[in-house]
């Protein structure tokens, strides 16, 4: 019987599970959380969780997109692992924004590599080459640093249609392809080069095809579709990455999701999360711009910050939390408006699956029935499914746990509240 160990490296936790040849998770998973981005400590954590899950035939890796590890001529990290959240002091190169987006599917935003590489050079960090964390992980686990087209497509240096590094962008930041990892999806000593965690999440939750979207909230948030096509053009405000050589991953990302909820818990502490969906929609009188970590989709403005308008002495912590979660949902609604082909939505991601009130609010905001994923670890399952697919094994459909129906009266209220949010954004931009 084929057994695949799925190693899921998220932006705040690492998990390992073994899946059988039918795509079923086996007992005995291992899990660790972290808040320190030391590359070698993260490698040690990956080794530790893999050591706890028993025997397996191969390792399939899901890993967070956009990470950067500059290394010296002995492949030693020169900084901590830089992630999409490292925005300070990063200025994108002087490229034509629309042309860059059309070529790479990415944006001139400091979440991506071009701005980070320029910042490192300005700080005097002389890297021999640049790796994603998962490339560095493969180097340490199997002795060879290579990157998949999926991980490469999240760097901002890659052309997802040409399946090659983008020469115009490399010229703009003053490096050549010899300082980047070779692109290959072939395994090394039984370890497959990683796939981006967002793409794995879609596959694991059964969201494949242009009309079936995964709505995910983990540390951050994203709404994505995965589809097969020989060529694709990125849409305004939306990213375009790769799953593999046959499939694209398209959608929008929010920088504020589970991290925003954690901030609310730390800051307000006393609120009733379970009852939020039963409170009157918009009854708090607040407009919450949830940009505590800057903005990605649709405006891609890293300088945008959070705002709470309408505060009074009558405002409660429940009011603020409700307005914050609604504000995140309004961001998803803007992404849906840019993706006109979607027929069905599957809810996934640890922060969203753990919060039924947030799911109900999202259904009300979108005015759409939501399918709640029955897969507890979508990214891990997706990595295993992709590996089993390469082996030619048939796979069962991903289970759906339940449906959540929208409430029409609340949807109408949210339409007005979304308009108020857009007006507040425009007024702040005008000042």
N, C-alpha and C positions, 0 to 999 in steps of 0.2 A: 504494500500500500504506500502510495506517495504521500509524504508529509512535508509541507512547506512551512518554515518559520517566517512569519511576517514581523518585521521590525518596523515599528511606527515611531519615527522621531518627530515629535511635535515641538512647537515653540515654547512649551512649558513642561512637557512630560515625555517620557519614553516608555513604550510598551512593546512587549513581545508576546505573540500568540502562535500556536501551531494550528494549521488548518489541514484537514484531510483532503483526499482527491475529489471529494464532493463539495468542497468549499465550506465545510462545517468547522467552526472553531472547536478545538479540543480543550479539555480541562487543563488548568495549570498555567494560566498566563502570569506574566511578571510585569511590574509597573513601578516606575520611579518618577517623582517630580523633581524639577530643578529650577533655580533662578540665577545660576552663574554660568556664563557663556564661555568658559574655558574649553578650548577644543579637545584637549587631551582628557580632561575630566568627563566630557560628554562621551568620548570614545569608550572610556572605562565603564560608564554607565550602560552603554549599549552592549558591551561585552557581558556585563553582569546580568542584564535581563535575559540575554540569549542563553546564558549558562543555566538559567533556572527553568527552561521550558522543555527539557528532555531531548529526545532524539529527533532529527529531521534530516531531510535529503538536500535541501537547498534553502537559501535565505533570500527573501524578497523584501525590499526596503521601500517604505514610504517616508519621505522627508520634507520638511518645510522648504518652500521655495524662497529664493532671493538671498540666501545667506552667502557670506563672503569670508574666506579665510586667506589672507595674504601669507605666503610662506617664503622662507629664504632658500638658498641653494642646497640646503640639507633637508628641505621640506619641514622645517620647524615653523610653527605659527608665529607671526610677528605682532599680532593683536589678538584680542578675544574674537569670538565669532560675531561678525557684524550681521544684523538682521534687518528686515524691512523697517523695524522700529528705530534704527539708528539714523536719525535725520539731521542731527545738528552739524552745521558747518559743511554740508554737502551741497555743492553747486553743480547742476548738470552741465554738460558741455554745450557749446554754442552750435547746436544743430537745429535744423528746421523741424519744429515739433510735429507737424502733420506728416511730413515725410518719414521721420523717425518712427512714428507710430505705425505708419503703413508698412514699413520694412520689418519692424521687430515685433509688432503687437504690444509693445510696452510704451511707457510714457517718460518724458523728461522730468522725472520725479526722484528724489533721493532714496526711495525704497530700492531702486535698482543699482546695478554695479557702476555704470558710467560716472555718476556723481561720487560714489564712494571711492573709486580708484583715483579720481582727481583729488579728492580730499586727502587720501593717504599720501599721494605724491607731494601735496602742499605741506603736509606735516613731516616730511622727510622719511617716510616709511618706504624703504627700497626693497620691494618684493621681487623675488626671482620669478614667481608665477602666482596665479590667483586661482583658488579652488572654492567650490561650494563646500559646506561642511560635510555633506554626504560623499563628496569626492575624497575628502580627507579621511573620512571614516573608511571608505573602501581601501584606501592606501594602507591604513593601519590594520584592517582586518585581513586583507588579501594581498597586499604588497604592490598594488597598481592603482594609480589615481586616473580614473576615466569618468566621463560624465555622460548621462543619457541625453537624448534630444529633449526630453521633458524638463530636466533640471536646467539644461542650457537655455531653454526658451524662457525661463524666468529670470535670467540674468540681466536682460536688456542689451545684450551684445550679440544676439542670435537672430537669424532670419528663419522663422518657422516654416516658411514655404520653400526656401532654398535648402533647408536643413544644414546650414553652415553658419559659421561666425560672420557677422556683418562687417565688411571691410570699412565702410564709411564711418561707422561708429568707432571701430578700433583706431582708425586714423585720427579721429577727433580727440581721443583720450591718450594718444601717443603710445599705444602698445601694439604688438602683433600677436597672431594666433599661437606662436610658439610659447607664449607665456600663459596659455590657457590649457586646460586638460583636453586630451583627445576625446572625440565624441564616439561612443560605442555603447551599445546595449548588451553586449555579450558578457556573460558572467565571468567572474574571476574566482577560482577555487570555490565554486558553488555559491558565490554571493553575486546577485544581480545588481548592476548600477541602479541607483534609486530612481523612483518616479516621484514627481511632485505630489505632495500630500493632498492638494485639492483635487487633482485628477483622480487619485486613488479613492478619495471620498465619494466622488460621483460613481465610479465603477462599483465600489463596495456596496453602495446604496441602490444599485440597479438603475441609475440615472444615465442612460446612454441614448443618444438620439437628440436631434435639435429641439424636439417638442417636450422633453421631460427634463426638468431642472431640479437640481439639488439646492436647497436653501440651508446653508450651514452657519452655525455660530459656535465657534470654539473660543480661542483667545480673541481672534478677530472674527469678521463675518464675510461671507461670500455667497453669491448666487451664480451657478455655473451650469453650462451644458457641455456634454462631450459628444462628438459626432465624427463620423468617418467622411473624409473628403480629400480629393487630390490637391485642392488649393482652397485658401480661405482669405478673405479680406477683413481686417479688424473694423469694428463699428465704433462710432464716436463714443468716447468715454469708457469703452469696454476693452479689457485685455484680450489677447489671443495667444495662448500658449500651446504646448503639445502634450499629448499623452505618450505617444510613440510615433513611429514613422507613418502610421495610417490615420491617426486620429488627432483632432484638435480639441482643446479645452478653452471655451470662451465664456466670458462673464464679467462681473463686476465685484470689486472687493471693498469692504468697509474696514477701516482701521480700528473701529471701536465695536466690540461685541462682548464676549465674556470678560475681557479686561475692564470694560466700562461697568459691568455688573459687580465685579470685584471691588472697583473703586467706590461704588455706591454702598456696598456692604461695609467697607472700611470707614467710610466718611459719615454715613447716616446711621448705620447699625440697626436702628429700631424701625423696621417696616415689615409689613405682612405680604410677602411675595405671592403666597398661594391665593390671595384674594384680589390681586390686581385686576384680573380679567373681569371680575364682577363689578368693579367700580364703573361709574358712568364714563363713557368715552369722552375725553376732552373736558370733563367736569372740573378739572383742576385749574383751568384758565392759564396754563403755562405753555410756552413754546421752548422746547429743549433742543438746542443744536448739539448733537453728541459727537463733537470733533475734538475730544480731549487728546487724541493722538494724531491730529491732523486729518486731512481728507484724502481719500483715494477716489473711487468711483462716485460720481461721474466727473467731478471737477478737477481732481488730482492736484489739490492745493495743500502742500505740506504745512503752510503757515496758518491755515484756518484753525480756529480754536473754539472750544465749547462755550455756549451761552445759555443762560436760563432767563427768559423774559417773562414778566408777569408776576414776579414774586410779591407776596404780601405777608402781613402778620398772620393771616389765616392759612398760609401754605404749610402743609405737613410733609413729613418724610415720604409717606405713601404717594403724595401728589408728585413729588420730584422723581421718585423711582418710576412711577407710571409714565410720566412725561418723557423720561429718558428712554425707556423701552419702546414707547411709541415712536420716538425720534429715530431710533435705529430702524424700526420697521418702515418708516417713511423713506429712509435711504434705500431699502430693498425695493420699495415701490417705484422709485426713480429708475433703478436698474431694470426692473421688469418693463417699464415704459420704453426702454431702449432695446428690448429683446422681444420682438413682436410675434415670434413663432411658438411660444410656450403654451402647451395645453395642460400640463400637470406639474405639480410641485411636490417634492419629497423633502421633509424636514429631517435634518441630521445635525451632528455636532454635539459634543458633550454639554455645552452650556445651554443650548436650546432644548435638547431632549430632557434635561433635568428641570425645566421650567415650563410646566403646562400652561401657565398664565401667559407667558411670552408667546407661546405657539398660538393660543387663541387670539391674542392681540394681533399677531401677524396675519392670521386668516381674516380677521375683520378689516385690517388695513388693505390687504390685497383684494379682498372681496372674492377669494377663491378657496375652494376646498383644498386642504393640505393633507397629504399622506405622511403619517409619522413613521419614520423608518423603524423596522424591527431589528436592525443591525446595530449592536451596541458600539462596535468599533469599526466604523465605515472605512477609514483610511487603511487600517491593517487588513481588513478583508479585501479591499480593492487591490492592494499589493499582491496578496495571495492569489486572487482571481486572475490577475494579469499573468502571473507566473504559470498557473495551471492552464490558462488559455494557450500559452506558448508551447505547452506540452501536449496540446491537442485533446484535452480532457473536457467532457461536457459538464456544464455547471448549472445548478438550480437557480431560479430567480431569487432575488433578494426579498426577504419577507417585509411586509408592511404591518405594523402593529395596530393602527387604528386610523380613522379619518377625523379631521376636525373641520367642521362646517363654519363658514362665515356668518355673521349676524348682520343682515342687510341694513338695519337702522343705524348700527354703529359704523358701518362702512361709509355711509353718507356723511356722518360727523367727521370721520377721518379724512375724507376728501377735502373738507373745508380746512381742517387743521394742517394738512399738507400744504395747502395754498398759503396759509399764514407762515409756515416754516420757510417756504420759498421767498416770501416777502421779507422776512427777517434777514435771510441770507443776503438778498439783494441790497437791503438797506445798510448792512454792515460793509458790503463791498464798496458802496458808494461813499463811505466816510474815510 
